[in-house]
């Protein structure tokens, strides 16, 4: 069941929200819903720190933190994908175990023909 909530937001934030929603081809309502879902899912210390950075208008730290979060997300995605591939037991020796080297060799073999077509 969904509920409607309202909030008072300054004009600058509304402009940023509309820009983000437009760039992501989403409705403003969908962007707000996603933002709330993410925000309430974060630990309190992280929420407080993000609000503090925003209040201080510390855009450099916000950007740096954003880059570090994207790097961490990429590492987690890579680890998950490697785990998913390993669980398929399509690589490795006769015992069916998949190691990182086996997956890298297979990735290289798959990428080589594409590189040669260039």
N, C-alpha and C positions, 0 to 999 in steps of 0.2 A: 504494500500500500504506500503510495506516495503522499507527501504533504507539501503544502506551500509555505514557504518562509519568506520573510522580508527583511531587508537590511538597509541601513542608511550608509551610502558610500559616496566619497567625495568625487567631484567631477573628473579629476585626473585618473582615478582608479577606474571609473566608468569608461573613460576613453580608452585606457589600456585594455580593459575587458572586451570592449567592442572590437578593438583591433585584433586581439588574440582570437576571438570567436570567428572573425572574418577570415583571418589567415588560415585557421584550421577548418574552415568551412563548416562551422557548428553554429547552433543558435546560442544566444547569450545565456539563455536558461540552461542549456546543456553544459556550457563552459562553467557556469556558477555551480551547478550540481556536481560536476567533476572536481572542481576546486574544493568544495566543502568535503566531499568524500575523501580526498587525499589529505586535507588538513586535519580532519578529525582522526584519521588513521595514523598520524605521526605521533611519536612520543611527545609528552608535554614539553620537555626540555628543548626539543627541536622546534616545536611551534613557537615557544617563547623566544628562542634565538632568532628565528626568521622574522618575527614581529619586531624584535629589537633592531635588527638590521634595517628593516623597512622604515621604522620610526626615525632612525639615524640617517636615513637616505644614503646608506653605505653601498652604493651601486657596485663599486669595485669588489667588495667582499661577496656581495650577492652573486655577481658574475663568476667569481672564482669558485664559490661554493657550488654553483650550478654546473660548472665544467667538471668539478670533482665528482658530483653526483652522477653526471652522465657517464664518466669513466667507470665509476663503480657499477652502474647499471649495465654497461657493456660487458664488464668482467663477469657479472652474475649471469647475464644471458649466455655468454660464451661457455661458462662452466655448466650451466643447465643443458645447453645444446650438446656439449661433449658427453655429459652424463647420459642424455637421451640416446645419443648415437652408440655409446658403449653398451647400453642396456639391450640394444638390438642384436648384439653379438655378430655383426656382419664383417668385422675386421678381426685381425689377429690370427693366431695359429690354430691348430687342430682342436685345442681345448675351448675355442670360441671366446677367449678373453680378448678384450680390446684395450689397447694401450694408446696413450697420446701419440706416440710415434706412428703406430699403425694408422690412426686416423689422419695424421698429417701427410703420410705417404699416399693415402687414398685421395686426400684433397688435392695434393700435387698432381696426381695422375689424372684426376678429373679436370683440373684447371689447365693442364698443359695443352690439350687440343684447342681450347679457346684462345690461349695466348698465341699459338702458332697460326691461327686464322687471321690475326691482325696484321 
